[in-house]
Each structure stands twice: as structure tokens, then as C-alpha cells.
Amino acid sequence: MEPILTPTITVSFVVDLKLKYDPFKGKSPMQFAASIEDDLRDVLMDWRPEILNAYTSITEVNEDNV
């Protein structure tokens, strides 16, 4: 018996997050962004059983001058 193939789709989103950042906690802005990216991927994977994989990539990290 052949396995039944389940159709899949790929959906791409652009998400910008404005985050509180404390430079005195020992992480550079890029390191902090990478840890947020890991958390986001984990949350997405746990969110819905239909999500088979979450591909993320950091495209830019900017420090806001407040």
C-alpha cells in the first residue's frame, strides 16, 4: 500500500518586531536578535499541528536612538 500524500503549501510573511534591549545583559544586538529568532521558531512550531517547519532569517537589526 502506498502512503497517502498530504498536500502542503509554503506561506511567507514579513514580521518586524520592536523589542526592549538592554545592552548591559552581555549580548550584542545580533546575538539578542538570534535568541528571539530561536524563540519565535519554537513558538510557531508549538502553535499549530499543521506547521511542519518554520524557516526564519534575520534580514536586518537596527538600534533605535531614543
N, CA, C and O atoms as a MOPAC input file, in Angstrom:
PM7 MOZYME 1SCF
protein

 N      0.84400 1    -1.18300 1     0.00000 1
 C      0.00000 1     0.00000 1     0.00000 1
 C      0.88800 1     1.24400 1     0.00000 1
 O      1.80500 1     1.36500 1     0.81200 1
 N      0.60800 1     2.14200 1    -0.90100 1
 C      1.39100 1     3.37100 1    -0.99000 1
 C      0.88800 1     4.39800 1     0.02700 1
 O     -0.30900 1     4.48200 1     0.30300 1
 N      1.82700 1     5.18200 1     0.58300 1
 C      1.38600 1     6.20400 1     1.54700 1
 C      0.55200 1     7.28700 1     0.86000 1
 O      0.77300 1     7.61800 1    -0.30500 1
 N     -0.38900 1     7.81900 1     1.59200 1
 C     -1.22000 1     8.90800 1     1.07900 1
 C     -0.45000 1    10.20900 1     1.25800 1
 O     -0.05000 1    10.55400 1     2.37000 1
 N     -0.24600 1    10.91700 1     0.17500 1
 C      0.47800 1    12.18600 1     0.23800 1
 C     -0.46500 1    13.29800 1     0.67800 1
 O     -1.57800 1    13.43200 1     0.16900 1
 N      0.00100 1    14.08000 1     1.62200 1
 C     -0.76700 1    15.22100 1     2.09300 1
 C     -0.26800 1    16.46600 1     1.37600 1
 O      0.92800 1    16.75600 1     1.40100 1
 N     -1.16500 1    17.20300 1     0.74000 1
 C     -0.72500 1    18.43400 1     0.08300 1
 C     -0.16400 1    19.42100 1     1.11400 1
 O     -0.65600 1    19.50800 1     2.23900 1
 N      0.85200 1    20.14500 1     0.71800 1
 C      1.41900 1    21.17600 1     1.58300 1
 C      1.51000 1    22.48600 1     0.80500 1
 O      1.50500 1    22.50200 1    -0.42600 1
 N      1.59300 1    23.57400 1     1.55200 1
 C      1.81400 1    24.89600 1     0.97200 1
 C      2.91800 1    25.57200 1     1.77000 1
 O      3.17600 1    25.21100 1     2.91800 1
 N      3.55400 1    26.53400 1     1.16800 1
 C      4.52500 1    27.37000 1     1.86400 1
 C      3.99200 1    28.78800 1     1.85400 1
 O      3.64500 1    29.32500 1     0.80200 1
 N      3.92800 1    29.39600 1     3.03600 1
 C      3.43900 1    30.76200 1     3.18600 1
 C      4.59200 1    31.60200 1     3.73800 1
 O      5.21900 1    31.22400 1     4.72800 1
 N      4.86900 1    32.73000 1     3.10300 1
 C      5.94100 1    33.61200 1     3.55900 1
 C      5.34400 1    34.88100 1     4.15000 1
 O      4.39900 1    35.45300 1     3.60700 1
 N      5.91100 1    35.30900 1     5.26400 1
 C      5.48500 1    36.52600 1     5.95200 1
 C      6.70000 1    37.40800 1     6.19400 1
 O      7.83200 1    36.92900 1     6.24100 1
 N      6.45300 1    38.68200 1     6.34300 1
 C      7.46300 1    39.61000 1     6.82900 1
 C      6.94700 1    40.12500 1     8.15600 1
 O      5.83100 1    40.63800 1     8.23600 1
 N      7.74900 1    39.99200 1     9.19200 1
 C      7.35400 1    40.43400 1    10.53000 1
 C      8.47300 1    41.30500 1    11.08300 1
 O      9.63200 1    40.89000 1    11.11600 1
 N      8.12900 1    42.49800 1    11.51300 1
 C      9.08400 1    43.37300 1    12.18900 1
 C      8.71100 1    43.42600 1    13.66100 1
 O      7.55200 1    43.66900 1    13.99700 1
 N      9.66700 1    43.20500 1    14.53200 1
 C      9.43400 1    43.26500 1    15.96800 1
 C     10.23600 1    44.42100 1    16.55400 1
 O     11.43200 1    44.54900 1    16.29300 1
 N      9.58300 1    45.25100 1    17.33400 1
 C     10.27800 1    46.29100 1    18.09900 1
 C     10.43300 1    45.72400 1    19.50200 1
 O      9.43700 1    45.40200 1    20.15100 1
 N     11.65300 1    45.59800 1    19.97500 1
 C     11.94400 1    44.90300 1    21.22600 1
 C     12.69000 1    45.78900 1    22.20800 1
 O     13.47100 1    46.65500 1    21.81400 1
 N     12.44200 1    45.56500 1    23.47900 1
 C     13.26800 1    46.18900 1    24.51400 1
 C     14.61500 1    45.49000 1    24.49500 1
 O     14.68300 1    44.26300 1    24.41900 1
 N     15.67500 1    46.26000 1    24.56400 1
 C     17.02400 1    45.70200 1    24.50500 1
 C     17.87100 1    46.35000 1    25.58800 1
 O     17.94500 1    47.57500 1    25.68700 1
 N     18.50600 1    45.51900 1    26.39500 1
 C     19.39400 1    46.00100 1    27.44300 1
 C     20.82300 1    45.59500 1    27.08900 1
 O     21.18500 1    44.42700 1    27.23500 1
 N     21.64200 1    46.54500 1    26.62500 1
 C     22.99700 1    46.20200 1    26.20200 1
 C     23.89200 1    45.72900 1    27.35200 1
 O     24.97500 1    45.19400 1    27.11500 1
 N     23.45000 1    45.92200 1    28.57500 1
 C     24.26600 1    45.54300 1    29.72500 1
 C     24.03500 1    44.09800 1    30.15000 1
 O     24.60100 1    43.65500 1    31.15000 1
 N     23.21200 1    43.35300 1    29.40900 1
 C     22.97400 1    41.94500 1    29.73700 1
 C     23.93100 1    41.01100 1    29.00800 1
 O     23.77400 1    39.79200 1    29.07700 1
 N     24.92800 1    41.56800 1    28.30400 1
 C     26.00100 1    40.75800 1    27.74800 1
 C     25.80700 1    40.23200 1    26.34300 1
 O     26.66300 1    39.49800 1    25.85000 1
 N     24.71300 1    40.57600 1    25.67500 1
 C     24.51600 1    40.12600 1    24.29300 1
 C     24.55000 1    41.32100 1    23.35800 1
 O     24.03000 1    42.39400 1    23.66500 1
 N     25.17500 1    41.10900 1    22.21000 1
 C     25.14600 1    42.14400 1    21.18200 1
 C     23.73400 1    42.18400 1    20.59900 1
 O     22.96500 1    41.24400 1    20.79900 1
 N     23.37800 1    43.25200 1    19.88300 1
 C     22.05500 1    43.28900 1    19.25900 1
 C     21.80700 1    42.06300 1    18.35600 1
 O     20.69700 1    41.53000 1    18.33800 1
 N     22.82000 1    41.61900 1    17.61800 1
 C     22.64900 1    40.46800 1    16.72800 1
 C     22.46000 1    39.17900 1    17.52700 1
 O     21.64100 1    38.33800 1    17.15700 1
 N     23.20100 1    39.02000 1    18.60600 1
 C     23.02900 1    37.83500 1    19.45500 1
 C     21.63600 1    37.81500 1    20.08200 1
 O     20.99400 1    36.76700 1    20.15300 1
 N     21.18100 1    38.96700 1    20.52900 1
 C     19.85000 1    39.07700 1    21.10800 1
 C     18.79500 1    38.74100 1    20.05200 1
 O     17.84600 1    38.00800 1    20.33100 1
 N     18.96100 1    39.27800 1    18.84200 1
 C     18.02000 1    39.00500 1    17.75500 1
 C     17.99100 1    37.51100 1    17.42700 1
 O     16.92400 1    36.95900 1    17.15900 1
 N     19.13600 1    36.86400 1    17.44500 1
 C     19.19800 1    35.42500 1    17.16200 1
 C     18.45900 1    34.62100 1    18.22400 1
 O     17.80200 1    33.63000 1    17.90500 1
 N     18.56000 1    35.03600 1    19.48100 1
 C     17.82900 1    34.31400 1    20.54000 1
 C     16.32300 1    34.51800 1    20.39700 1
 O     15.54700 1    33.60000 1    20.66100 1
 N     15.90300 1    35.71500 1    19.98300 1
 C     14.47700 1    35.97300 1    19.73200 1
 C     14.01300 1    35.14000 1    18.53800 1
 O     12.90700 1    34.59900 1    18.54900 1
 N     14.84600 1    35.03700 1    17.51900 1
 C     14.50300 1    34.23200 1    16.34100 1
 C     14.29300 1    32.76700 1    16.73500 1
 O     13.35100 1    32.13000 1    16.26300 1
 N     15.15800 1    32.23100 1    17.59000 1
 C     15.00200 1    30.85500 1    18.06100 1
 C     13.68300 1    30.67600 1    18.81200 1
 O     12.96200 1    29.70000 1    18.60200 1
 N     13.38000 1    31.63700 1    19.69400 1
 C     12.12100 1    31.57500 1    20.44900 1
 C     10.91500 1    31.64700 1    19.51700 1
 O      9.93900 1    30.92000 1    19.70100 1
 N     10.98300 1    32.52100 1    18.52100 1
 C      9.88100 1    32.66700 1    17.56800 1
 C      9.64700 1    31.36400 1    16.81400 1
 O      8.50300 1    30.94800 1    16.62700 1
 N     10.71200 1    30.72900 1    16.38500 1
 C     10.58900 1    29.45700 1    15.67400 1
 C      9.94900 1    28.40000 1    16.57100 1
 O      9.08800 1    27.64500 1    16.12000 1
 N     10.36500 1    28.34000 1    17.83700 1
 C      9.77600 1    27.38400 1    18.77800 1
 C      8.28900 1    27.63400 1    18.98100 1
 O      7.48900 1    26.69800 1    18.99100 1
 N      7.92300 1    28.90100 1    19.14300 1
 C      6.51100 1    29.25100 1    19.35100 1
 C      5.68700 1    28.87100 1    18.12100 1
 O      4.59600 1    28.31400 1    18.25100 1
 N      6.19800 1    29.16600 1    16.94700 1
 C      5.47500 1    28.82300 1    15.71900 1
 C      5.26800 1    27.31700 1    15.59400 1
 O      4.18800 1    26.86600 1    15.21300 1
 N      6.29900 1    26.54200 1    15.91300 1
 C      6.19000 1    25.08900 1    15.80100 1
 C      5.19600 1    24.51700 1    16.81400 1
 O      4.53000 1    23.52100 1    16.53000 1
 N      5.09300 1    25.13100 1    17.97600 1
 C      4.16800 1    24.66200 1    19.00500 1
 C      2.74800 1    25.17300 1    18.79700 1
 O      1.80100 1    24.64300 1    19.37800 1
 N      2.60500 1    26.19000 1    17.97900 1
 C      1.33300 1    26.89100 1    17.83100 1
 C      0.25300 1    26.02500 1    17.20200 1
 O     -0.85200 1    25.92500 1    17.73700 1
 N      0.55800 1    25.40200 1    16.08100 1
 C     -0.45000 1    24.62500 1    15.34800 1
 C      0.17400 1    23.33400 1    14.82600 1
 O      1.32200 1    23.33000 1    14.38300 1
 N     -0.58300 1    22.23800 1    14.88000 1
 C     -0.02600 1    20.96500 1    14.40000 1
 C      0.19100 1    20.94100 1    12.88400 1
 O      0.94600 1    20.10400 1    12.38900 1
 N     -0.45700 1    21.84000 1    12.14000 1
 C     -0.28700 1    21.87900 1    10.68700 1
 C      1.08100 1    22.42900 1    10.27700 1
 O      1.52500 1    22.21300 1     9.14900 1
 N      1.73600 1    23.12800 1    11.17800 1
 C      3.04200 1    23.70600 1    10.84200 1
 C      4.09200 1    22.60300 1    10.88900 1
 O      4.38400 1    22.05600 1    11.95200 1
 N      4.64800 1    22.28900 1     9.74800 1
 C      5.64700 1    21.22600 1     9.63800 1
 C      7.05500 1    21.73600 1     9.89900 1
 O      7.88700 1    21.00900 1    10.44300 1
 N      7.32700 1    22.96600 1     9.52100 1
 C      8.62200 1    23.57900 1     9.76300 1
 C      8.47700 1    25.07900 1     9.66000 1
 O      7.60000 1    25.57700 1     8.95500 1
 N      9.32400 1    25.79300 1    10.35100 1
 C      9.32600 1    27.25500 1    10.29600 1
 C     10.73400 1    27.69300 1     9.89900 1
 O     11.70100 1    27.43300 1    10.61600 1
 N     10.83700 1    28.34700 1     8.77400 1
 C     12.11800 1    28.85700 1     8.28700 1
 C     12.15900 1    30.35400 1     8.57400 1
 O     11.27800 1    31.09600 1     8.14100 1
 N     13.14400 1    30.78100 1     9.27400 1
 C     13.26100 1    32.20200 1     9.58800 1
 C     14.64100 1    32.69100 1     9.15700 1
 O     15.58800 1    31.91300 1     9.04400 1
 N     14.72800 1    33.98200 1     8.92400 1
 C     16.03600 1    34.56600 1     8.67500 1
 C     16.00300 1    36.02500 1     9.09900 1
 O     15.05700 1    36.75900 1     8.81200 1
 N     17.04200 1    36.41400 1     9.77700 1
 C     17.17600 1    37.80200 1    10.19900 1
 C     17.71900 1    38.57800 1     9.00700 1
 O     18.77100 1    38.24100 1     8.46400 1
 N     17.00200 1    39.61200 1     8.60900 1
 C     17.44700 1    40.39600 1     7.45800 1
 C     18.11100 1    41.70600 1     7.87500 1
 O     18.91000 1    42.27000 1     7.12800 1
 N     17.77800 1    42.18200 1     9.06700 1
 C     18.33900 1    43.46900 1     9.49000 1
 C     18.12100 1    43.63100 1    10.99200 1
 O     17.08600 1    43.22800 1    11.52400 1
 N     19.08700 1    44.21600 1    11.66000 1
 C     18.97400 1    44.57000 1    13.07200 1
 C     19.43900 1    46.01700 1    13.20200 1
 O     20.58500 1    46.33600 1    12.88700 1
 N     18.55100 1    46.88600 1    13.66200 1
 C     18.87700 1    48.30500 1    13.82900 1
 C     18.66000 1    48.71900 1    15.27300 1
 O     17.66100 1    48.35900 1    15.89500 1
 N     19.60900 1    49.48000 1    15.79500 1
 C     19.44900 1    50.06400 1    17.11700 1
 C     18.77200 1    51.41200 1    16.95100 1
 O     19.25300 1    52.27600 1    16.21700 1
 N     17.64300 1    51.58400 1    17.64400 1
 C     16.92700 1    52.86700 1    17.59300 1
 C     17.60800 1    53.83600 1    18.55200 1
 O     17.95900 1    53.46400 1    19.67200 1
 N     17.78800 1    55.04200 1    18.12600 1
 C     18.31900 1    56.08200 1    19.00900 1
 C     17.17100 1    56.78300 1    19.68600 1
 O     16.44800 1    57.57500 1    19.08100 1
 N     17.02000 1    56.47300 1    20.95500 1
 C     15.90600 1    57.04800 1    21.71100 1
 C     16.41000 1    58.20000 1    22.54300 1
 O     15.63200 1    58.83000 1    23.26000 1

